[in-house]
Amino acid sequence: MLDVPNHYEIEFDVSGRHRDTFDDWLSGEAVAWLSHDRVASFDVFQNDTGLSPAVKFVFGFETLRDWAAFVNSDEHEAAMERFETFTDDREAVLWQRASVKLDETPDRPIGDGGRHDATERTVMTQ
């Protein structure tokens, strides 16, 4: 999933009464949407805890231009219109890869509030 720098996530729930319709749509009509030529990767995540959202589709794109072409495509618009008929609590978010600068100070406290000293930190990272 992290091989591409741009991810478009669509989170949603499917109620029990729409589960068969969703499964039929996913196995047939959704192919053109999921295999759009601008999509570099596609992953599905399911939340089995019973909490919302229950499902997440993650589309990966090499560039923002690819993502824009996808979300403005006829395939995406048609899929989202159909998708709205059997899903609830939909949310779509575009994510871009970022970086976090880590402080390299050896005596910096770590996640335990600093109980480990530098010697223990060295042992833990080997």
N, C-alpha and C positions, 0 to 999 in steps of 0.2 A: 504494500500500500504506500510506503514512503519513497518509492522510486521516482515519483514525479513531484514537482514542486507545488502544484495547485490541486486542491481537492474540493469537490462540490458534494456536500452531504445532504441527503434528503432523509429526514427521520419521520416516522409515521407509525400509526397503529392501524390494525385491521381488525374490525369487530368480527365476532364469530359468525354472524349472519352473512358477512361478505367474504369469508375466508375462501370458499370455493370459487367465487367470481375472481378474486385476486389471484389465486393459484392458476386458474385457466388463462387469465390475462398474461400473467408472468411467463408461463410456458409457451405462449403463442405470440400474441400481439406485441409484447415488450421487446422482442428480439431486435427490431429496427432501432429502437431507442437505446438499448444497452450496447449495441454494436456500432453505434454512430462512428463515422470515420475519424472524428476529432477526439474520441475517448481513448486515452492511452492505457487506462486500467479501470477495472470495475471490481468492487468487493461488496459483499452483503454481510451484515452483522445482525444477529438476532439476540434480543435480550430475553432470556428465559426466566427472569426473576418475577415476572408479572407486572413490573413497573413500566411506565411509559417513558420513552417511545419503545415499541416492541421490535421495530426493524429499522435498519439504517442502510441505505444505498450510498456507496462512496464511489464517485466517478473521479478519475484522475486525469489531469491535463498537463501537457508539457508547457503550454503558454497560456496567458490570459486571453489571447486572441482565439485560441482553440476553445477555451471555455465559453467565450462570448458567442462564437459560431454555433456551439452546441445548444446553449440556452435559447438562442434566437432561431433555432432550426424548426422546421415543420414537424420533425419527429418528436422533438422535446415538447413542443406545444400540444401536439395530439396526445402524447403519452400523459402529460400532466392533466389535461382535461379529463381523460378516461380515468386516470389515477384518482382524481378527486371524487369520483362516484363511489369508491369502495374503501377509502382510507379516511382516518380521522387524525386530528392533531398533527398536520403536516408542517414541517419546518425545513427550509432549505438555506444552507449557509455555504459560502465560499471561503475556504481556508487556504492560506499561502504559507509555505514553509518559512520559518524564521530561525534565528539562532539565539542562543543564550550565552552571554559571556560569563564564564566561571572565574571566580577569584582564585588565583593560584597561591595565595598566602598559605604557608604550611600550617600555621597555628589557627587557621579559621575554624570556628566551631562547625560541626556537621550536624545532621538532622536530629541528633539526640540531645541537643542543647549544649554540646561541647564536652560531654563526659569522656569521650575518647581523646587520648592525647595523640601527638604527632606519631609516636612509635606505633600505637595501635592502628592508626590510619594507614601507615605504610604497610603493615602486615595485612590489613584488610584489602588493599588494592593489588596485592601481588598475585 
